[in-house]
């Protein structure tokens, strides 16, 4: 079955996935935000299936800037929920792929620091998982 996603759908998926990595990086604190972002992004680039193709496209990711993690979360967490809901509707076999891809990126980012993830990274990971499960 061939699924065609609109450009807006693809932007939502990319914003959600790369935004999750950005949220983890924002929560990194002393665990080196750059290492968290690098490891999370590498995990996203290893995605397969429709999700992998969308994440690998060389096109825009939504607005991932902001003055705070809260501002970023206001855009990213709903995008995560919307992405899973969108895929459940248009490509049900890809919804779990998207969810697991994002969670692997979150885990990779969380493991980037010495001594394991701190409380802030663990809390952000729970928020991301909650948003993925809300669809």
Backbone torsions as a table, in degrees:
resi	resn	phi	psi	omega
1	UNK	NA	124.5	179.8
2	UNK	-94.8	128.5	-178.8
3	UNK	-112.0	132.1	176.7
4	UNK	-111.8	117.8	177.5
5	UNK	-98.6	144.0	176.7
6	UNK	-71.0	163.9	177.0
7	UNK	-59.4	-37.8	178.9
8	UNK	-65.6	-40.7	177.4
9	UNK	-60.3	-44.5	-179.6
10	UNK	-64.3	-40.2	178.3
11	UNK	-63.4	-39.8	178.2
12	UNK	-62.1	-44.1	179.1
13	UNK	-63.0	-45.0	-179.7
14	UNK	-66.6	-41.5	178.4
15	UNK	-60.8	-43.0	-179.3
16	UNK	-64.5	-50.6	-175.7
17	UNK	-66.8	-52.8	-179.3
18	UNK	-70.8	-27.5	175.3
19	UNK	-66.8	-36.5	176.6
20	UNK	-61.1	-41.7	177.1
21	UNK	-64.3	-41.6	178.9
22	UNK	-63.3	-39.4	177.2
23	UNK	-63.6	-42.4	177.6
24	UNK	-62.4	-41.2	178.7
25	UNK	-63.2	-40.5	179.4
26	UNK	-65.0	-29.8	-179.0
27	UNK	-89.4	-0.8	-171.9
28	UNK	-65.4	-36.0	-178.2
29	UNK	59.1	-123.6	-177.3
30	UNK	-75.0	-5.9	-176.8
31	UNK	-85.2	25.6	177.0
32	UNK	59.2	90.8	179.6
33	UNK	-54.1	-33.7	-179.1
34	UNK	-66.7	-40.8	178.2
35	UNK	-66.4	-40.5	178.3
36	UNK	-61.2	-47.3	-179.7
37	UNK	-64.2	-41.4	-179.3
38	UNK	-63.9	-50.3	-178.6
39	UNK	-64.3	-40.2	177.9
40	UNK	-64.8	-42.0	179.8
41	UNK	-66.8	-39.2	177.2
42	UNK	-60.6	-42.0	178.8
43	UNK	-62.0	-39.7	179.1
44	UNK	-65.8	-36.1	-178.6
45	UNK	-72.4	-11.3	178.3
46	UNK	-94.6	7.2	178.9
47	UNK	-65.8	151.6	179.3
48	UNK	-120.4	178.9	178.2
49	UNK	68.9	-163.2	179.6
50	UNK	-56.5	-42.4	179.8
51	UNK	-59.7	-45.0	178.7
52	UNK	-60.5	-41.9	178.9
53	UNK	-64.4	-43.0	-179.8
54	UNK	-64.9	-44.9	-178.2
55	UNK	-68.6	-25.1	-178.9
56	UNK	-84.9	-13.2	-179.0
57	UNK	-60.5	143.1	179.2
58	UNK	-91.4	68.8	176.9
59	UNK	-140.6	179.6	-169.1
60	UNK	-65.2	146.4	167.1
61	UNK	-103.5	146.0	-178.8
62	UNK	-56.9	-177.3	-178.6
63	UNK	-68.3	112.0	178.8
64	UNK	-110.4	15.1	177.3
65	UNK	-87.6	-178.8	177.6
66	UNK	152.7	166.6	-178.4
67	UNK	-88.8	-12.5	-177.7
68	UNK	-155.6	165.4	175.3
69	UNK	-64.1	-33.3	179.4
70	UNK	-63.1	-41.8	178.5
71	UNK	-64.3	-42.2	177.5
72	UNK	-65.3	-43.9	179.7
73	UNK	-60.9	-33.7	178.7
74	UNK	-60.8	-26.4	178.0
75	UNK	-96.0	-41.0	-171.0
76	UNK	-76.8	-46.0	-176.4
77	UNK	-60.6	-45.2	175.0
78	UNK	-64.2	-32.8	178.0
79	UNK	-66.2	-35.0	176.5
80	UNK	-63.9	-47.0	178.6
81	UNK	-62.9	-44.6	-179.7
82	UNK	-63.7	-36.7	-179.6
83	UNK	-64.8	-45.5	179.3
84	UNK	-65.1	-43.0	178.8
85	UNK	-61.9	-43.2	178.9
86	UNK	-60.0	-47.0	-178.9
87	UNK	-69.1	-36.1	176.5
88	UNK	-59.7	-34.8	-178.6
89	UNK	-80.7	-45.4	-171.6
90	UNK	-97.4	-27.4	-178.4
91	UNK	-151.6	72.2	-173.3
92	UNK	-52.3	-33.9	-179.8
93	UNK	-68.3	-16.3	-179.2
94	UNK	-96.5	-12.4	-178.3
95	UNK	-61.8	-46.4	178.3
96	UNK	-67.5	-34.8	177.7
97	UNK	-61.2	-45.9	179.5
98	UNK	-62.2	-48.9	-178.4
99	UNK	-58.1	-48.4	-177.9
100	UNK	-68.9	-34.1	177.4
101	UNK	-62.2	-46.7	179.6
102	UNK	-64.7	-41.9	-179.5
103	UNK	-66.6	-35.1	174.9
104	UNK	-64.2	-41.4	178.2
105	UNK	-63.6	-41.1	178.1
106	UNK	-63.0	-45.9	179.1
107	UNK	-64.5	-39.9	178.5
108	UNK	-63.5	-43.4	177.8
109	UNK	-64.9	-41.9	-179.2
110	UNK	-65.0	-30.5	-179.1
111	UNK	-85.9	2.1	-175.5
112	UNK	-73.8	-24.8	-177.4
113	UNK	-87.9	161.3	176.8
114	UNK	-73.5	139.4	175.6
115	UNK	80.6	9.0	178.5
116	UNK	84.8	172.5	-176.4
117	UNK	-71.3	144.3	175.9
118	UNK	-86.0	-179.8	-177.5
119	UNK	-59.9	-36.2	-179.0
120	UNK	-67.2	-42.4	177.3
121	UNK	-65.5	-41.6	179.1
122	UNK	-63.6	-40.6	178.8
123	UNK	-65.3	-41.7	179.5
124	UNK	-66.2	-39.6	177.7
125	UNK	-60.4	-39.8	177.6
126	UNK	-64.9	-39.5	178.7
127	UNK	-64.9	-41.5	178.9
128	UNK	-64.5	-45.0	178.5
129	UNK	-62.2	-41.4	177.3
130	UNK	-60.3	-40.6	179.2
131	UNK	-67.8	-38.6	176.8
132	UNK	-64.7	-35.5	-177.0
133	UNK	-84.3	-8.9	-176.7
134	UNK	-76.6	-13.6	-177.0
135	UNK	-77.0	NA	NA
